[in-house]
Amino acid sequence: MKFKLISFVVVLICLLCVVYAGLSSIYRSEGRVISPEAQAKIEEFCDQHGIDMPKLPDFLTQ
């Protein structure tokens, strides 16, 4: 019984760490999925190779 409780606590701590890491990552990016630098690199790549890039969705660049 003690082993199951300890295992449950360890799994719970790991789960909370993963959730916290994900939330802090979203917070650091300030809601953007793609940073302005990454967006500029993507646009430059498309221009170099003659790819007609569609407008990125707002949720990626806000």
N, C-alpha and C positions, 0 to 999 in steps of 0.2 A: 504494500500500500504506500509506503514511504517513497519507494522508487518511482511509482506512477505520479505521485504528487510533485516530486522533484523534476521529473521529465516534463510534466505539464507546465510548471513554472518556467523552465528553460525554453520550451517552445513558445510560450506566451511572451517572454522577453525578446526572443528572436523576431517574432511577428511584429511586436511594437517597434523594434528597431527598423525593420523594413518599412513600415508605414511612416515612421518619422523621417527616414531618409528620402522617401518619395515626396512627402509633403515639403520638406525643406528644399528639395531640388526644384519643385514647382515654385516655391516662394522666391528662390534665388533668381530664377529666370523671369520673374515679375510677370508671369502669365504668358510669356512668349514661349513657343515651342522651338522656334528657330531664332537665333540671335541675329542682330543686324549684320554682324560680320559674316556669319554663315550665309545669310541671304545674299549679301554682296558677292561672295565667292560663287554661289550657285548661279547668279545672274551673269557673272563674268565668264564662267565656264560655258553657259548656254550661248553667250555672244560669240565666244571663240569658235565654237563648233557649229554655229549657224542653226541652233535649235530654237524654234519659236516657243518660248516658255509661256504658258498661260499664267494669269495673275494668281498668285498664291492666296489661299483663303485667309480671311482676316484673323481667324483665331491663331494662325501660325505666326503672324507678324505683328500683332498688337502689342 
